[in-house]
Amino acid sequence: MAGLGRLLMLAGGLMLGVGLLLTLAPQIPLLGKLPGDLQIERGGLRITFPVTTCLLLSLALTLLLNLLSKLR
């Protein structure tokens, strides 16, 4: 049961972090506007594929999680 409690707290913290990121995302200067991020605009439709941004975020999270696992 203790393992499940820790998992739920971790999931809650992760959702809080994602919520904060989504709330503050318009204020982050280069988020979604890096070279390699695709934007398609036609009429009233706007589609964004932040490929480069996702790759950089993935790299940063991988490095952070690897660092945290080394410290344990």
C-alpha positions in Angstrom: 0.0 0.0 0.0 2.8 2.4 0.7 4.2 1.9 -2.8 0.8 2.9 -4.3 0.6 6.0 -2.1 4.1 7.1 -3.4 3.0 6.4 -6.9 -0.1 8.5 -6.5 1.9 11.4 -5.0 4.4 11.2 -7.8 1.6 11.2 -10.4 -0.1 14.2 -8.6 3.2 16.1 -8.6 3.8 15.4 -12.3 0.3 16.6 -13.1 0.8 19.8 -11.1 4.1 20.4 -12.9 2.5 19.9 -16.3 -0.4 22.2 -15.3 2.0 24.9 -14.3 3.9 24.5 -17.5 0.8 24.8 -19.6 -0.3 27.9 -17.6 3.0 29.6 -18.0 3.8 28.4 -21.5 2.7 31.6 -23.3 5.2 33.5 -21.2 8.1 31.3 -22.1 9.8 33.1 -25.0 10.9 30.3 -27.4 8.5 27.5 -26.5 7.0 26.3 -29.8 8.9 28.8 -31.9 12.3 27.1 -32.4 13.7 26.2 -35.8 12.2 22.8 -36.7 8.9 23.5 -35.1 6.2 23.2 -37.8 3.3 25.6 -38.0 0.5 25.4 -40.6 -2.0 28.2 -40.9 -4.8 28.1 -43.4 -7.9 30.3 -43.1 -9.1 30.1 -39.5 -7.2 26.9 -38.8 -3.8 26.8 -37.0 -1.9 23.6 -36.4 1.4 23.5 -34.6 3.9 20.6 -34.4 6.6 21.5 -31.9 9.1 18.8 -33.0 12.3 20.6 -31.9 10.8 21.8 -28.6 9.6 18.3 -27.7 13.1 16.8 -28.5 14.8 19.5 -26.3 12.3 18.9 -23.4 12.8 15.2 -23.7 16.5 15.6 -23.5 16.3 17.9 -20.5 13.9 15.5 -18.7 16.1 12.5 -19.5 19.2 14.2 -18.1 17.3 15.4 -15.0 15.9 12.0 -14.3 19.2 10.3 -14.9 20.9 12.7 -12.5 18.2 12.1 -9.8 18.6 8.3 -10.2 22.4 8.6 -9.7 21.9 10.6 -6.5 19.8 7.8 -4.9 
